[in-house]
Amino acid sequence: MDQLNLEEVNQYVNKYIDEFHEAKIKSLKAINLKDIIKKKNPYLFKAKNLNVASELVTNLLEAFLSSSEEKLFGDFLEQFAIFISSKTCNGRKSAATGIDLEFENNNILYLVSIKSGPNWGNSSQHGKQQTDFQKAVQVVKQANKNKNVQPVLGICYGKTRTTYPRNYMKVVGQNFWYLISKNENLYTDIVEPLGYRAKEHNDKFNEEKDAVINRFTEELLKTFCVNGKIDWKKLVEYNSGNLDLKG
């Protein structure tokens, strides 16, 4: 492997972390209150005794943004890992289904599926990942039966030791970043550039979020409140009313 130039890493992160924050704001501006109400569990919010319109809106929005942000940052980390691999061992984005990265080191072809964190997917998704690995290895072997191929589940953060479940290699946290760079400190080296202009970005995002909360609160009061009180029956009907079994 070639030695990683950390200045190039910093430049990459500084550029694309901006895009991540811009994507967050774009996602925020694209949502509307009724879509959030449809997607979130109204019973949970009633159980939390959220009876002030602005508090309900804030909790609905936070729940939505949390899952959206995780997806956006996961996409960023996937591209970041591909970039690092491209600099150390000519890694490239894979065209195979369920595989994100391909690179070769010491005559081993690594087929990597990248996940941002350890708590990804359910059992069926884990099974599909195993099937994707098997198919990708089979395609490589058909072209070159002597090729040494190693499927890898690469997880960007976490402390689990390296294991080999279901015939693939699972590397987590420091081990994942080391696998694609041979730099044992990379997992901490990248922390500082990830915070590039963080306060500026967060201030801008929070300003936009406050405006959305105010707008959604006004809409909630008009649409789902009676005499200033949240009409939970109407809200739940909007979220879940779909009876078609009666007859």
C-alpha positions in Angstrom: 0.0 0.0 0.0 1.0 3.6 -0.6 1.4 5.9 2.4 -1.6 8.1 2.9 -1.1 11.9 2.6 -3.0 13.3 5.5 -3.1 16.8 4.0 -5.0 15.3 1.0 -7.4 13.7 3.6 -7.9 17.1 5.3 -8.6 18.8 1.9 -11.1 16.1 1.0 -13.0 16.3 4.3 -13.0 20.1 4.3 -14.7 20.0 0.8 -17.2 17.2 1.3 -18.2 17.9 4.9 -19.6 21.2 3.6 -21.7 19.2 1.1 -22.9 17.0 4.0 -24.1 20.0 5.9 -25.7 21.5 2.8 -27.5 18.2 2.2 -28.8 18.4 5.8 -30.3 21.8 5.2 -31.7 20.8 1.9 -33.4 17.8 3.5 -34.8 20.0 6.3 -36.3 22.4 3.8 -37.9 19.6 1.8 -40.0 18.1 4.6 -43.5 19.0 5.6 -45.4 18.5 8.8 -48.0 16.0 7.5 -45.3 13.8 6.1 -43.5 13.6 9.4 -46.8 12.9 11.2 -47.4 10.0 8.8 -44.0 8.5 9.4 -43.7 8.7 13.2 -45.4 6.9 16.0 -48.2 9.1 17.4 -48.8 6.8 20.3 -45.2 7.3 21.5 -45.5 11.0 21.6 -48.8 10.9 23.4 -47.3 8.5 25.9 -44.5 11.1 26.5 -47.3 13.6 27.4 -46.4 16.1 24.7 -49.4 18.4 24.9 -47.7 21.7 23.9 -47.8 22.2 20.1 -44.2 23.5 19.8 -42.8 20.6 22.0 -44.6 18.0 19.9 -43.4 19.6 16.7 -39.8 19.7 18.0 -39.9 16.1 19.1 -41.4 15.0 15.7 -38.8 16.9 13.8 -35.8 15.7 16.0 -36.9 12.1 15.5 -37.1 12.6 11.7 -33.9 14.5 11.4 -32.0 11.9 13.5 -32.6 9.1 11.0 -32.1 11.4 8.0 -28.8 12.7 9.3 -27.5 9.1 10.0 -28.2 8.2 6.4 -26.5 11.3 5.0 -23.4 10.9 7.1 -23.3 7.2 6.3 -23.2 8.1 2.6 -20.4 10.6 3.4 -18.3 8.0 5.2 -18.8 5.5 2.4 -17.4 7.9 -0.1 -14.6 9.0 2.3 -13.5 5.4 2.7 -13.5 4.9 -1.1 -11.4 8.0 -1.4 -8.8 6.8 1.1 -8.6 3.4 -0.5 -8.1 5.1 -3.9 -5.0 6.9 -2.5 -3.4 3.9 -0.8 -4.1 1.0 -3.1 -6.1 2.2 -6.2 -9.4 1.3 -4.5 -12.5 2.0 -6.5 -16.3 2.1 -6.2 -17.6 -1.4 -6.9 -20.3 -2.1 -9.5 -21.4 -5.3 -7.8 -24.7 -5.4 -6.0 -24.3 -4.8 -2.2 -20.6 -4.1 -2.5 -19.3 -0.5 -2.1 -15.5 -0.8 -2.5 -13.0 -3.0 -4.2 -9.3 -2.9 -3.7 -6.3 -5.2 -3.9 -3.5 -5.7 -1.5 -0.9 -8.4 -1.2 -2.6 -10.3 -4.1 -5.9 -10.4 -2.2 -9.0 -8.7 -3.8 -11.1 -7.2 -1.0 -14.8 -6.7 -1.7 -16.1 -4.4 0.9 -19.6 -3.4 2.0 -19.4 -0.3 4.2 -21.7 0.4 7.1 -21.5 3.6 9.2 -22.2 1.8 12.5 -22.5 -1.6 14.2 -26.3 -1.5 14.7 -27.2 -1.9 11.0 -30.0 -3.9 9.5 -32.2 -6.8 10.6 -31.7 -10.5 10.1 -33.1 -10.5 6.6 -30.8 -7.6 5.6 -27.8 -9.5 7.1 -28.8 -12.5 5.0 -29.1 -10.5 1.9 -25.6 -9.1 2.5 -24.2 -12.6 2.8 -25.9 -13.5 -0.5 -24.5 -10.4 -2.2 -21.0 -11.4 -1.0 -21.4 -14.9 -2.4 -22.6 -13.6 -5.8 -19.8 -11.1 -6.0 -17.1 -13.7 -5.2 -18.7 -16.1 -7.7 -18.5 -13.5 -10.5 -14.8 -12.8 -9.7 -14.0 -16.6 -9.6 -15.7 -17.2 -12.9 -13.3 -14.7 -14.5 -10.3 -16.0 -12.6 -10.8 -19.1 -10.5 -7.4 -18.7 -8.8 -8.1 -15.2 -7.6 -7.8 -14.8 -3.8 -11.0 -13.0 -2.8 -11.9 -11.7 0.6 -15.4 -10.3 1.2 -15.4 -7.7 4.0 -18.1 -6.1 6.1 -16.5 -2.8 7.0 -18.0 -0.8 9.9 -16.8 2.7 10.4 -17.1 3.0 14.2 -17.3 0.6 17.1 -15.0 -1.6 19.3 -15.8 -5.1 18.2 -12.8 -7.3 17.4 -12.3 -8.7 13.9 -14.4 -11.8 13.3 -15.4 -14.1 10.3 -19.2 -14.6 10.5 -21.0 -16.2 7.6 -17.8 -16.6 5.5 -16.9 -12.9 5.4 -14.5 -10.8 7.3 -16.0 -8.2 9.7 -13.8 -5.3 10.6 -14.9 -2.5 12.9 -13.7 0.9 13.9 -9.9 1.3 14.0 -9.5 -2.1 12.2 -11.6 -0.9 9.3 -9.7 2.3 8.7 -6.4 0.4 9.1 -7.5 -2.2 6.6 -7.9 0.4 3.8 -4.9 2.6 4.8 -2.4 0.6 6.9 -2.4 3.7 9.2 -3.2 2.6 12.7 -4.0 6.1 13.8 -6.2 7.1 10.9 -9.4 6.5 12.9 -8.4 9.3 15.3 -6.6 11.5 12.6 -9.9 12.1 10.8 -11.6 13.5 13.9 -10.2 17.0 13.6 -11.0 17.7 9.9 -14.6 16.3 10.4 -15.1 19.3 12.7 -14.2 21.7 10.0 -16.4 24.9 10.4 -18.7 22.8 12.6 -20.0 25.7 14.7 -20.7 27.8 11.6 -22.6 24.9 10.0 -24.6 24.1 13.1 -25.5 27.7 13.7 -26.9 27.9 10.1 -28.7 24.6 10.4 -30.3 25.6 13.8 -31.5 28.9 12.4 -33.2 27.0 9.6 -34.6 24.4 12.0 -36.0 27.1 14.3 -37.9 28.6 11.4 -39.3 25.1 10.5 -40.4 24.6 14.1 -42.2 27.9 14.1 -43.9 27.2 10.8 -44.9 23.7 11.7 -46.2 24.8 15.1 -48.5 27.3 13.4 -49.7 24.6 11.0 -50.2 22.1 13.8 -52.3 24.6 15.8 -54.5 25.2 12.7 -54.9 21.6 11.6 -54.7 19.3 14.6 -55.7 21.5 17.6 -59.1 22.5 19.0 -59.3 25.4 21.4 -55.5 25.4 21.8 -55.4 21.7 22.7 -53.9 18.9 20.5 -56.7 16.8 19.0 -54.9 13.4 19.4 -57.8 11.5 17.9 -57.6 13.6 14.7 -53.8 13.3 14.6 -53.9 9.5 15.1 -56.7 9.2 12.4 -54.5 11.1 10.0 -51.5 8.8 10.8 -53.2 5.4 10.9 -56.9 5.6 9.7 -57.2 3.2 6.8 -60.0 0.8 7.6 -60.9 -1.4 4.7 -61.7 -4.7 6.4 -65.2 -3.7 7.6 -68.0 -5.5 5.9 
